[in-house]
Amino acid sequence: MRTSLVDDRGAAIVEFAIIFPVLIILLFGMIDFGRAFFLRNNLVAAAREGARVAAVALAPPCTNTGPIIARTQLYMTNIGGASPTVTVTNTGACASNAVTNMTVSIVNYQFTPITPVFRLINYNASLLRINVSATYRWESSP
């Protein structure tokens, strides 16, 4: 018969209780980071699509930006936040036979985390804003 001076029954439960909160925080962090990464990638693709529409326009798209904004919003996937602001700006003369750069920007998209980790640490919501832009060159047809 073996006698032990140390009783290790319950040691696994204590170790699990110490490690479990860390594992939950890591899991929730991965979920929110994955969502934020997906959202930013989606917004970059939408801005790129809007800038591509501006680049291939037959007439200078300096004044009629409605189709560009509509195309950009068509490609955006909103996964739990307010609708972002889409702006179209140009650099250059924007006259016929002139070269200009058209920039489509998506600004102030408020990312909203779905896990409670950020609420526990009293995060500042303004730090979780996503801003992206894409610039393409527009040239008039010869």
C-alpha positions as CSV (number, residue, x, y, z in Angstrom):
1,M,0.0,0.0,0.0
2,R,1.3,3.3,-1.1
3,T,0.9,6.4,1.2
4,S,1.5,9.8,-0.1
5,L,2.1,12.9,1.9
6,V,0.9,15.1,-0.9
7,D,-2.7,14.8,-2.2
8,D,-2.9,16.0,-5.8
9,R,-6.6,15.4,-6.3
10,G,-8.1,18.6,-7.7
11,A,-4.8,20.0,-9.0
12,A,-6.0,19.8,-12.6
13,I,-9.2,21.7,-11.8
14,V,-7.1,24.5,-10.1
15,E,-4.8,24.6,-13.1
16,F,-7.7,24.7,-15.5
17,A,-9.3,27.5,-13.5
18,I,-6.1,29.6,-13.9
19,I,-5.7,29.0,-17.6
20,F,-9.3,29.1,-18.7
21,P,-9.8,33.0,-18.6
22,V,-6.6,33.4,-20.7
23,L,-7.9,30.9,-23.3
24,I,-11.3,32.7,-23.4
25,I,-9.6,36.1,-23.9
26,L,-7.4,34.7,-26.7
27,L,-10.4,33.1,-28.4
28,F,-12.5,36.2,-28.2
29,G,-9.6,38.3,-29.4
30,M,-9.1,36.0,-32.4
31,I,-12.8,36.2,-33.3
32,D,-13.0,40.1,-33.2
33,F,-9.6,40.4,-35.0
34,G,-10.8,38.1,-37.7
35,R,-14.0,40.1,-38.2
36,A,-12.1,43.4,-38.3
37,F,-9.6,42.0,-40.8
38,F,-12.4,40.7,-43.0
39,L,-14.2,44.0,-42.8
40,R,-11.1,46.1,-43.7
41,N,-10.4,43.8,-46.6
42,N,-13.9,44.1,-47.8
43,L,-13.8,47.9,-47.5
44,V,-10.5,48.1,-49.4
45,A,-12.1,46.0,-52.2
46,A,-15.1,48.2,-52.3
47,A,-13.0,51.4,-52.5
48,R,-10.9,49.8,-55.3
49,E,-14.0,48.9,-57.2
50,G,-15.3,52.4,-57.0
51,A,-12.0,53.9,-58.0
52,R,-11.9,51.5,-61.0
53,V,-15.3,52.7,-62.1
54,A,-14.1,56.3,-61.9
55,A,-10.9,55.4,-63.9
56,V,-12.8,53.8,-66.8
57,A,-15.5,56.5,-67.1
58,L,-15.8,58.0,-70.6
59,A,-16.5,61.5,-69.3
60,P,-14.5,63.1,-66.5
61,P,-16.2,61.9,-63.3
62,C,-15.5,65.1,-61.4
63,T,-19.0,66.3,-61.0
64,N,-21.2,63.2,-61.4
65,T,-19.9,61.0,-58.6
66,G,-23.3,59.2,-58.0
67,P,-22.5,56.1,-60.0
68,I,-19.1,55.8,-58.3
69,I,-20.6,56.0,-54.8
70,A,-23.4,53.6,-55.7
71,R,-20.9,51.0,-57.1
72,T,-18.7,51.4,-54.0
73,Q,-21.7,50.9,-51.7
74,L,-22.8,47.9,-53.7
75,Y,-19.5,46.1,-53.0
76,M,-19.5,46.9,-49.2
77,T,-20.6,44.2,-46.8
78,N,-21.9,45.8,-43.6
79,I,-21.3,43.4,-40.7
80,G,-22.6,45.3,-37.8
81,G,-21.8,48.9,-37.9
82,A,-23.1,52.3,-39.1
83,S,-23.0,53.0,-42.8
84,P,-19.6,54.5,-43.7
85,T,-19.1,57.7,-45.6
86,V,-17.9,57.3,-49.2
87,T,-16.2,60.3,-50.8
88,V,-14.8,60.8,-54.3
89,T,-12.1,63.4,-54.8
90,N,-9.8,64.2,-57.7
91,T,-6.4,65.7,-58.1
92,G,-5.6,67.6,-61.3
93,A,-7.5,69.8,-63.8
94,C,-10.3,67.3,-64.5
95,A,-10.9,68.7,-67.9
96,S,-11.0,66.9,-71.2
97,N,-7.6,65.6,-72.4
98,A,-6.1,66.0,-68.9
99,V,-4.8,63.4,-66.6
100,T,-6.3,63.3,-63.1
101,N,-6.3,60.9,-60.2
102,M,-9.6,59.8,-58.8
103,T,-9.6,58.8,-55.1
104,V,-12.4,56.9,-53.5
105,S,-12.3,57.0,-49.7
106,I,-14.4,55.2,-47.1
107,V,-14.0,57.0,-43.8
108,N,-15.1,56.5,-40.2
109,Y,-16.5,53.0,-40.4
110,Q,-17.2,52.2,-36.8
111,F,-16.2,48.6,-36.1
112,T,-18.3,47.0,-33.4
113,P,-16.8,44.0,-31.6
114,I,-19.2,41.2,-30.8
115,T,-17.3,39.7,-27.9
116,P,-17.4,41.2,-24.4
117,V,-13.6,41.5,-24.0
118,F,-13.5,45.1,-25.3
119,R,-16.3,46.2,-23.0
120,L,-14.4,44.7,-20.0
121,I,-11.4,46.9,-20.7
122,N,-13.4,50.1,-21.3
123,Y,-12.2,50.6,-24.9
124,N,-12.5,53.9,-26.7
125,A,-14.9,53.4,-29.6
126,S,-13.2,56.1,-31.7
127,L,-10.0,53.9,-31.8
128,L,-12.0,51.2,-33.7
129,R,-12.7,53.3,-36.8
130,I,-11.6,52.0,-40.2
131,N,-10.5,54.4,-43.0
132,V,-9.5,53.1,-46.4
133,S,-8.9,54.7,-49.8
134,A,-8.0,53.7,-53.4
135,T,-6.6,56.0,-56.1
136,Y,-6.7,55.3,-59.8
137,R,-5.7,57.4,-62.7
138,W,-8.3,58.7,-65.2
139,E,-7.2,59.7,-68.7
140,S,-9.4,60.9,-71.4
141,S,-9.8,58.7,-74.5
142,P,-7.8,59.8,-77.5
